[in-house]
Amino acid sequence: MTSAQKRDPALAGYWRSPWPCEDGGPRRTQAPASDFALDLKPGEKLAAHCRNVMVACMTILRERGEVYVQGHLGGVGSDATSWVERIDPESLEPLKKSPALPAGPFWPGGVAAHTNGSLYVTFGRYCHRLDPDCQPVASRKLPRNRAYNSLLILPDGHLVMKDFAGGGGLHALPNGERGSELVVLEPEELEIVARYELPQGSIARLSADVAEDGTPLVYAIGDRQALRLRWDAQRSELHLDDAWMPEYIRFEGQTFGWDVVLADGSAWFLDNGEGTAAFGPSFRGKGESPSPLHLIRIPLDRPEPAYVEVCGKSGGIIANPPLIDTERRIAVGYDSGNGVVTAWRYGEPGEAELLWSRDQDQAGHMIQFPRTGEVVSYDYDHKDGTERVIVLDIETGEEKGRVAINSPLQCVVFPSVGWDRDIYATTFSTIARVYVE
């Protein structure tokens, strides 16, 4: 249990651990719910212990010492299955493992630790409830025959998820279909209690927060607009907020945004997300948009986007969110197609002062440690064909440490913090424990 979680209503539905779900919480701040940090000091360095795993997606923490890995088997067709392991925190060897969990259509899903003690996995068109030993308790086949990309837990314990569709490429909506659909499940038997079809497709994962009046808010980045829905727990209904539906596609050749970070009174995300199916072994050179990639900021109290270019080059592409340090008022964005990471000191919406920019092949979800100003990021070495974990100073962009994690694939998925000055990094080939020595 942490004091941060007791104060944070957005985490009320999650198990009280430093990292109970992807990105550390539904706001996607990528920060632990504690003052945990690597706290690298002069004379110390990063080390890594790695295990080959096909195909890992993320790690989360539950009870002290418990580390869970979620992944899948199967290709891009309709025959994929998911799995969850509880692993040894140091050796990374499996201690408990689920059976193959039915999934169907492929896209990386997710796992979350619920306040009731259960684990919930949404992958493909299924949601599964597991006990702490990774054994199935209940399952639900979801309405649409396409992948649902993970889930959020609302403060009252309900689960919300969304199918993955949109844009003009591989994942475009079929003719005649209006948009992606949100589905809400109750947590015991996974019965469907609410459905809401969006006015457009949405590729990005959902994010959530709680309004000042206690109403849970769910945010979806559509392929043209940012959208917000209110959860009415008494009536078990989702309602679209018609007053906050900003159009963020404003530039010739600009494409849709990915996962949104809710921080400092704004929604923050990166655009030019079309074309990520071309990944392999990295995103370098895979972008096709003629419009430079932007960090987009939309105030939560007024629907007017503000834009800043990450590097000003065409051919940018991303598949993941930026990072926002609200204590230092620093935003970190990146362009995985051009291999650039940039940070700005932000003020009011539209105000951004360049702090630093560096050549770095960063693509995965990051981690920030607000107490020390450390940022965990990645740098894929194309010469060696190996991914590296890098810790940066968020004020200066200077490296505090780096270590190879023996992955031939760039990280495009989810890390977590560990239990003792360590983090867990996952790629589609590897799990790595990165620690200070």
C-alpha distance (Angstrom), angle and dihedral (degrees) to the residues before:
residue distance angle dihedral
M1 . . .
T2 3.79 . .
S3 3.75 131.4 .
A4 3.82 89.9 -129.1
Q5 3.78 91.2 61.7
K6 3.81 93.2 48.5
R7 3.79 88.8 57.3
D8 3.80 97.4 43.7
P9 3.82 116.3 81.4
A10 3.82 91.8 -172.2
L11 3.83 88.6 68.2
A12 3.81 95.8 47.3
G13 3.82 93.2 107.9
Y14 3.81 94.6 50.0
W15 3.80 132.3 83.9
R16 3.79 110.9 -95.7
S17 3.77 101.4 -106.6
P18 3.81 133.3 119.8
W19 3.83 91.1 -103.0
P20 3.84 115.2 16.0
C21 3.82 97.4 159.5
E22 3.78 144.4 8.2
D23 3.83 114.0 -50.2
G24 3.81 89.4 10.6
G25 3.82 95.0 -84.8
P26 3.80 144.8 2.6
R27 3.82 94.1 -81.0
R28 3.83 87.4 61.9
T29 3.79 93.8 -134.9
Q30 3.84 89.5 149.4
A31 3.80 89.8 -137.8
P32 3.82 128.0 120.5
A33 3.80 120.0 -109.0
S34 3.83 89.2 -117.8
D35 3.81 139.5 46.0
F36 3.82 90.4 -89.8
A37 3.83 115.2 144.6
L38 3.79 140.3 162.2
D39 3.83 87.9 -126.5
L40 3.81 94.7 -166.4
K41 3.79 111.1 -158.1
P42 3.84 132.3 -167.0
G43 3.80 109.5 -74.8
E44 3.80 93.2 26.3
K45 3.79 125.0 103.6
L46 3.77 141.5 -175.0
A47 3.80 121.9 -98.9
A48 3.79 130.1 -177.0
H49 3.77 138.6 -151.0
C50 3.81 112.4 -163.8
R51 3.78 138.8 -166.2
N52 3.79 126.4 -169.1
V53 3.80 110.3 -122.4
M54 3.79 127.5 168.1
V55 3.04 112.7 -126.9
A56 3.82 114.8 -4.4
C57 3.80 122.0 169.8
M58 3.82 109.2 174.4
T59 3.78 149.0 -16.2
I60 3.80 127.3 -137.0
L61 3.81 134.9 -179.9
R62 3.80 128.1 -128.2
E63 3.82 122.3 163.4
R64 3.81 119.7 8.6
G65 3.82 107.9 -65.4
E66 3.82 94.4 10.0
V67 3.80 115.9 124.6
Y68 3.80 120.7 177.7
V69 3.80 127.3 -164.9
Q70 3.81 123.3 -159.6
G71 3.78 122.3 -161.9
H72 3.77 144.1 137.2
L73 3.79 147.1 -129.8
G74 3.77 128.1 -139.8
G75 3.75 134.7 52.8
V76 3.77 136.5 -92.2
G77 3.79 94.8 -63.9
S78 3.78 130.4 82.7
D79 3.80 101.0 -79.7
A80 3.81 102.5 77.2
T81 3.81 124.1 132.0
S82 3.79 130.0 -162.8
W83 3.81 132.0 -140.2
V84 3.81 141.3 -172.3
E85 3.80 128.0 -152.6
R86 3.78 132.1 -171.5
I87 3.79 104.4 -144.3
D88 3.77 136.6 -165.5
P89 3.82 106.2 -95.0
E90 3.84 92.6 -130.0
S91 3.81 109.7 24.0
L92 3.83 92.5 37.4
E93 3.80 89.8 -142.8
P94 3.82 116.2 143.5
L95 3.80 117.2 -97.0
K96 3.81 97.1 174.8
K97 3.80 130.1 9.6
S98 3.77 135.2 -171.0
P99 3.77 122.4 -129.2
A100 3.80 116.0 -106.1
L101 3.80 105.1 -67.0
P102 3.83 117.3 -143.8
A103 3.79 111.8 -110.8
G104 3.79 116.6 150.8
P105 3.83 116.2 -170.9
F106 3.79 112.4 46.3
W107 3.78 129.9 -119.6
P108 3.83 125.8 125.0
G109 3.80 106.8 -85.6
G110 3.77 131.8 -173.6
V111 3.79 149.2 -122.3
A112 3.81 130.8 -140.3
A113 3.81 134.7 -173.9
H114 3.82 110.6 -127.5
T115 3.78 126.2 -147.1
N116 3.83 87.4 -115.6
G117 3.83 89.4 65.0
S118 3.80 96.9 -107.4
L119 3.78 128.1 119.3
Y120 3.80 118.7 -129.6
V121 3.80 123.1 -157.3
T122 3.79 125.0 -168.7
F123 3.78 113.1 -172.4
G124 3.79 130.5 145.5
R125 3.81 107.8 -16.4
Y126 3.82 95.6 -34.1
C127 3.77 137.4 87.1
H128 3.82 117.0 -159.3
R129 3.78 131.5 -167.9
L130 3.82 114.6 -148.0
D131 3.78 133.0 -175.8
P132 3.84 120.3 -125.3
D133 3.83 88.9 -89.3
C134 3.83 89.1 59.5
Q135 3.80 94.3 -109.2
P136 3.83 119.5 141.2
V137 3.81 118.9 -103.3
A138 3.82 101.2 168.3
S139 3.81 139.5 -9.2
R140 3.79 136.3 -161.2
K141 3.79 128.9 -163.3
L142 3.80 106.9 -141.1
P143 3.82 122.6 -130.1
R144 3.80 103.3 -109.8
N145 3.78 126.4 61.9
R146 3.78 95.1 -127.3
A147 3.78 136.6 79.8
Y148 3.82 121.8 -71.4
N149 3.80 108.7 -151.5
S150 3.80 105.1 -138.4
L151 3.81 132.2 -64.3
L152 3.80 146.8 -104.5
I153 3.81 128.7 -138.8
L154 3.80 114.1 -133.4
P155 3.84 119.8 -142.4
D156 3.84 91.7 -101.7
G157 3.82 90.6 54.5
H158 3.80 99.0 -102.9
L159 3.81 118.2 135.4
V160 3.81 123.0 -128.7
M161 3.80 126.7 -167.4
K162 3.81 139.8 161.9
D163 3.78 137.1 -149.0
F164 3.79 118.0 -111.2
A165 3.81 113.3 -117.3
G166 3.78 141.2 119.6
G167 3.76 146.5 83.3
G168 3.78 124.0 80.4
G169 3.79 100.7 -80.1
L170 3.79 137.6 65.5
H171 3.82 94.4 -30.6
A172 3.82 98.3 44.4
L173 3.80 116.6 143.2
P174 3.80 115.9 -100.7
N175 3.80 116.8 -102.2
G176 3.79 111.2 -79.9
E177 3.82 95.7 19.4
R178 3.80 113.6 122.1
G179 3.78 103.7 -154.1
S180 3.80 149.6 -55.4
E181 3.80 117.5 -51.6
L182 3.80 130.6 -133.0
V183 3.81 116.2 -142.3
V184 3.83 125.1 -164.5
L185 3.83 121.0 -157.6
E186 3.79 130.3 -169.8
P187 3.82 109.6 -123.3
E188 3.83 102.0 -125.2
E189 3.82 107.0 60.3
L190 3.82 95.6 -0.1
E191 3.78 93.5 -117.4
I192 3.82 113.9 171.7
V193 3.82 108.7 -111.2
A194 3.82 101.6 169.3
R195 3.81 142.0 14.7
Y196 3.81 129.9 -172.1
E197 3.80 126.1 -177.8
L198 3.80 113.9 -147.1
P199 3.82 121.1 -136.9
Q200 3.84 90.2 -115.6
G201 3.76 143.7 14.7
S202 3.79 121.2 -75.5
I203 3.80 127.1 -159.1
A204 3.83 99.0 173.2
R205 3.79 123.3 88.8
L206 3.79 117.6 -105.8
S207 3.80 124.0 -99.4
A208 3.81 128.6 -164.1
D209 3.78 143.7 -162.8
V210 3.80 138.9 166.9
A211 3.82 122.7 -107.5
E212 3.80 121.7 -130.5
D213 3.81 89.4 -100.7
G214 3.83 90.3 54.8
T215 3.81 96.8 -103.2
P216 3.82 112.9 143.5
L217 3.81 111.8 -122.8
V218 3.81 124.1 -156.8
Y219 3.81 119.7 -160.2
A220 3.81 124.3 -156.3
I221 3.80 124.3 -178.1
G222 3.78 104.5 -143.6
D223 3.77 122.8 -160.9
R224 3.84 90.1 -98.2
Q225 3.80 108.0 12.2
A226 3.79 140.1 34.8
L227 3.82 109.2 -120.3
R228 3.81 134.8 -161.7
L229 3.80 127.7 -164.2
R230 3.80 131.0 -170.2
W231 3.80 120.9 -138.9
D232 3.81 113.9 -138.5
A233 3.81 101.3 -160.3
Q234 3.81 94.7 -174.9
R235 3.81 93.4 55.9
S236 3.83 95.7 28.7
E237 3.81 91.0 -126.8
L238 3.80 137.9 134.7
H239 3.81 117.8 -143.7
L240 3.80 125.7 -165.9
D241 3.81 113.7 -127.0
D242 3.81 101.5 -128.2
A243 3.81 91.2 -170.6
W244 3.83 93.1 63.2
M245 3.82 110.6 49.3
P246 3.81 104.2 118.0
E247 3.80 119.6 -175.9
Y248 3.80 105.0 -131.0
I249 3.82 99.3 175.2
R250 3.81 99.8 95.8
F251 3.83 107.2 139.3
E252 3.79 134.3 73.3
G253 3.80 108.7 -98.9
Q254 3.83 94.6 8.6
T255 3.82 114.9 142.0
F256 3.79 135.6 -161.0
G257 3.78 129.6 -59.5
W258 3.79 130.1 -118.0
D259 3.81 134.3 -143.8
V260 3.80 116.0 -11.9
V261 3.82 126.7 -134.3
L262 3.82 115.8 -146.9
A263 3.80 107.8 -149.8
D264 3.80 140.8 135.9
G265 3.79 94.2 5.3
S266 3.80 94.8 -54.2
A267 3.80 143.3 90.6
W268 3.83 111.2 -124.1
F269 3.80 127.3 -168.2
L270 3.81 144.0 144.5
D271 3.82 124.5 -115.6
N272 3.83 137.0 -151.0
G273 3.79 92.1 71.0
E274 3.81 97.1 148.7
G275 3.81 117.8 113.7
T276 3.80 102.4 30.5
A277 3.81 91.2 135.2
A278 3.82 84.8 79.7
F279 3.83 89.3 71.4
G280 3.78 117.6 135.2
P281 2.94 134.8 152.1
S282 3.82 86.4 -22.0
F283 3.81 141.1 -18.5
R284 3.82 94.4 -107.1
G285 3.82 108.4 129.1
K286 3.81 93.3 0.4
G287 3.81 98.2 108.6
E288 3.81 119.5 100.1
S289 3.81 104.0 178.7
P290 3.84 115.3 119.5
S291 3.81 89.0 -154.3
P292 3.83 116.9 86.1
L293 3.80 114.5 -110.0
H294 3.83 115.0 -101.0
L295 3.74 140.4 -156.0
I296 3.81 102.1 -135.5
R297 3.81 123.4 -156.4
I298 3.80 122.0 -171.1
P299 3.83 119.0 -177.9
L300 3.79 112.3 -127.0
D301 3.80 91.8 -136.0
R302 3.81 96.6 51.9
P303 3.80 130.6 26.9
E304 3.80 102.0 -128.0
P305 3.85 117.1 121.0
A306 3.80 123.5 -142.0
Y307 3.82 120.3 -158.3
V308 3.80 137.1 -156.4
E309 3.81 124.1 178.3
V310 3.81 116.3 -121.8
C311 3.82 95.2 -149.1
G312 3.80 107.4 -21.8
K313 3.81 95.1 -119.0
S314 3.79 128.4 125.2
G315 3.80 120.1 -124.0
G316 3.79 95.1 54.7
I317 3.80 122.4 154.2
I318 3.82 137.9 172.3
A319 3.80 138.4 172.1
N320 3.80 101.4 -169.0
P321 3.83 144.5 52.4
P322 3.80 133.3 -84.1
L323 3.80 122.4 -116.3
I324 3.82 124.4 -114.6
D325 3.81 123.1 -163.3
T326 3.80 103.1 -163.2
E327 3.82 94.8 -175.9
R328 3.81 93.0 59.1
R329 3.83 94.5 26.2
I330 3.80 91.7 -125.9
A331 3.80 125.3 146.2
V332 3.82 121.2 -161.4
G333 3.80 120.7 -159.6
Y334 3.78 133.5 169.1
D335 3.79 143.8 -166.4
S336 3.80 110.9 -140.4
G337 3.81 93.4 -172.1
N338 3.81 93.0 58.4
G339 3.81 98.4 29.1
V340 3.82 99.2 -120.7
V341 3.83 132.1 138.4
T342 3.83 118.8 -167.0
A343 3.80 134.8 -177.8
W344 3.80 130.8 -161.5
R345 3.79 135.7 -172.5
Y346 3.78 103.8 -128.7
G347 3.78 131.0 -154.9
E348 3.77 125.4 169.0
P349 3.82 116.7 -9.9
G350 3.79 107.7 -66.0
E351 3.83 93.3 26.0
A352 3.82 114.4 107.7
E353 3.82 126.8 153.5
L354 3.81 116.0 -162.6
L355 3.81 110.3 -118.6
W356 3.80 102.3 173.1
S357 3.79 143.6 -27.3
R358 3.80 128.6 -161.3
D359 3.78 140.1 -179.8
Q360 3.80 104.6 -108.1
D361 3.81 132.9 143.4
Q362 3.80 96.4 -131.0
A363 3.82 120.1 161.2
G364 3.82 112.1 141.6
H365 3.78 132.7 83.7
M366 3.79 110.6 -78.3
I367 3.82 135.6 -143.5
Q368 3.79 126.7 -135.6
F369 3.79 128.4 -161.2
P370 3.82 105.8 -157.7
R371 3.81 94.8 -168.6
T372 3.82 93.5 61.3
G373 3.81 102.7 21.9
E374 3.81 91.7 -120.6
V375 3.80 122.5 150.1
V376 3.80 122.9 -162.6
S377 3.81 109.5 -146.6
Y378 3.81 139.4 149.2
D379 3.80 140.0 -114.1
Y380 3.79 118.5 -166.3
D381 3.81 111.8 -148.9
H382 3.80 106.5 -144.2
K383 3.80 92.8 -172.7
D384 3.80 93.4 57.1
G385 3.79 95.9 27.5
T386 3.81 91.5 -129.9
E387 3.79 135.0 124.9
R388 3.79 119.5 -128.0
V389 3.79 131.2 -161.5
I390 3.81 112.6 -136.8
V391 3.80 129.0 -169.6
L392 3.81 113.1 -151.3
D393 3.78 133.9 -169.5
I394 3.80 102.4 -119.7
E395 3.83 93.5 -147.9
T396 3.81 96.5 53.7
G397 3.81 108.3 14.5
E398 3.80 89.4 -125.2
E399 3.80 118.5 147.2
K400 3.79 117.0 -110.5
G401 3.80 93.8 179.3
R402 3.80 145.2 -18.8
V403 3.79 136.1 -167.5
A404 3.80 136.1 176.1
I405 3.80 115.9 -118.1
N406 3.83 98.5 -162.5
S407 3.79 94.7 -116.1
P408 3.81 117.9 141.4
L409 3.80 88.3 -160.1
Q410 3.79 128.1 70.0
C411 3.80 114.5 -112.0
V412 3.80 110.3 -105.9
V413 3.81 97.4 156.9
F414 3.80 142.7 62.2
P415 3.82 134.3 -48.9
S416 3.78 127.7 -174.8
V417 3.76 137.4 -159.7
G418 3.80 118.6 -101.7
W419 3.78 133.4 -142.7
D420 3.82 103.1 -96.9
R421 3.83 119.6 32.6
D422 3.78 90.0 -54.2
I423 3.79 141.7 106.2
Y424 3.80 134.1 -156.1
A425 3.80 117.6 -128.8
T426 3.79 122.3 -166.3
T427 3.79 132.2 -165.7
F428 3.79 130.4 169.7
S429 3.81 88.0 -90.0
T430 3.79 106.9 28.9
I431 3.79 149.2 41.9
A432 3.79 113.9 -156.7
R433 3.78 133.2 -174.7
V434 3.81 106.6 -149.9
Y435 3.80 113.6 -165.5
V436 3.78 143.1 167.6
E437 3.80 119.3 -102.7
